[in-house]
Amino acid sequence: MAKRVYGKLIMAMDLKEIETLIKDALPDAVIDIQDLAGDGNHYSATITSSKFSGMSKIEQHKLVYASLKGKMGNELHALAIKTKEKNESGN
């Protein structure tokens, strides 16, 4: 799916691509992504990972945004993030 932003043609990201990028950075992550508007541009993601241990919410979110490798605001228009720390039992 493509859209024009300021005259530039931009391809939207699909759910699997977002999940793959996050998994590459956080291999143990459990990821639940929802397409909020059905347009391939507005997503919500809940990410649970042991890598979040000892990090503030801001640090956790920065880690997730970094995993997207600059695609946030370009191919990916909007992503609401909820992060959770995975405990030793896997939850």
N, C-alpha and C positions, 0 to 999 in steps of 0.2 A: 504494500500500500504506500503510495507516495502523496506528498502534499507540498504546497508552495509556501515558503516562509521568506518574506522580504525578497521575493522574486527568485529565490533559489529552490530547486526541486530537492526535497529531502525524503528519504525512504523511512518509513516507520519501522520500529523493531517489533519482532514477534516475541511472544512469551518465552519460547524455548531459547532464543538467543540471550535474553536477559538472564534466564536461569543458568545457562551455560557459563556466562561471564562471571556470575556470582559464585558458582560452584568451582570455577578455576581458582578463585582467590580464597574460597572457604570450602574446602573439599568435604568437610563433615556437615555442612549446612543442610538443614531441612528447610525447604523453600516452598511457600504457598503464594502464588501470584494470581491476581484477579485483573481482568481487563474491565475497568470501571465503566467505560462508555461504549465498548464494543467497536472502538475506532482504531485500535492498535497504537494509541498515543497516550492514554491515561490509565496507568496501572497502580495497583496497591500490592505491596509485597510484605509478607511476614517471613523473617529469616531468623532461624534458631541455629546457633553455633557455639561451640566451646571456645572458639577464638575470641568471643566477646568477653570472656572472663576477665574481671578487673578493669574493664574499660567503661568510661562514661558513655551515656547514650550518644552524645555528640561524636565521640571517637568511633563508636560502633557504626554510626551513620556515615561518617567520613570513609570508613573502611569499605562499606558497601558502595558508596559513590565512586571511590577509587577503582573498585572492581569493574565498573562500567566503562572504564578506559576512554573518558571524554565524550561518551555518547549521550550523556544526560544533557538535555537542552538542545540537542541536535536531532539525532534519529529518535531519541526517547524524549518526548515532550514533558511528561509528568509522571513521577513515581513517588507515591506515598510509602514511606518505609516504617515498619515496626520491627524492632529487633528484640530477640530474647536470648538469654544465656542458656546454653544446653548444660544441664547438670550431669553428674556422673552416671545416673541411671538412663541418660539419653533423652530426657525431657527438658 
